[in-house]
Amino acid sequence: MPSDADLLVVKDLTYSYLGRFPALDGVSLSVQRGEKVALLGANGCGKSTLLKVIDGLVFPDSGNYIAFGEEVTEDKLEDQQFNEGFRSRIGFIFQNSDAQVFSPTVREEIAFGPLNMAMDRRQVETRVVDTLEMLGIAELADRAPYQLSGGQKKRVAIASVLVMNPDVLLFDEPTAALDPRSQQWLMELIVELSDAGKTIILATHDLGTLDVLADRCVVFSEQHQVVAEGPPGKILADRDLLLGVNLIHEHTHLHGDLAHHHVHEIGHHQEPEPLPDLTARRTVQ
């Protein structure tokens, strides 16, 4: 049974794309309120799929998912009241901002979620202004997303989620494809959000950020199973584990400061994952 401190619980989850390509195989995980949890693993191990399950974008073939004390199922999310409550409490920032940012202007993009949750328009306008200011993008409000840099798009994608003030924030490869300044800004933001009481779950294979972004690491094998978990220091010190799950290669030097080693990222042949249904996240069914 989940403990009272467990905010999210997944138990014995299995999931295959198209019924043929395994993504999760018997995965169990509990996340407590206010935790920063990093899902680690090579490309294709299932960590991004688990985020989609947690966000209610895909549904497991078997197993259970409990969020905020209630089981989450496809049928339950068809109930408007349940859907509104669930969607307002979890926000997902995708790896590719182009898959998330689609409105004509930045202002409309940030207002989209609250308006579709039937919030009062004046309240939405206030929230949008506050969120633009908080993320330092007020000057971008009337720009079209296609006019923005990658770092600016990432800020807008985050703003479109934070405007809902969710309890849980999911980040898929948060620092991928960002310039160093944007990476540093995003890491600092995640720490600030954690300090403000948000629960953070992020999927990554960037070992260099773990000491800042995670209280606990959950390691996936390439067989789509959880094979280890523990604090970042313990996980980063286990060279055999990191080699076994293809997070480092034989010639990686793990110096005393593990946060600054270079990770060799190896691409794997895998079936492409279908794009998530954005309307499920951004609108009420």
Buried (B, 14 or more C-beta within 10 A) or exposed (E): EBEEEBBBBBBEBBBBBEEEBBBBBBBBBBBBBBBBBBBBBBBBBBBBBBBBBBBBBBBBEEBBBBBBEEEBBEEEBEEEEBBBEBBBBBBBBBBBBEEBBEBEBBBBBBBBBBBBBEBEEEEBBEBBBEBBEBBEBEEBBEBBBEEBEBBBBBBBBBBBBBBBEBBBBBBBBBBBEBEEEBBEBBBEBBBEBBEEEBBBBBBBBBBBBBBBBBBBBBBBBBEBBBBBBBBBEEBBEBEEBBEBBBBBEEEBEBEEEBEEBEBEBEEEEBEEBEEBEBEBBBBBB
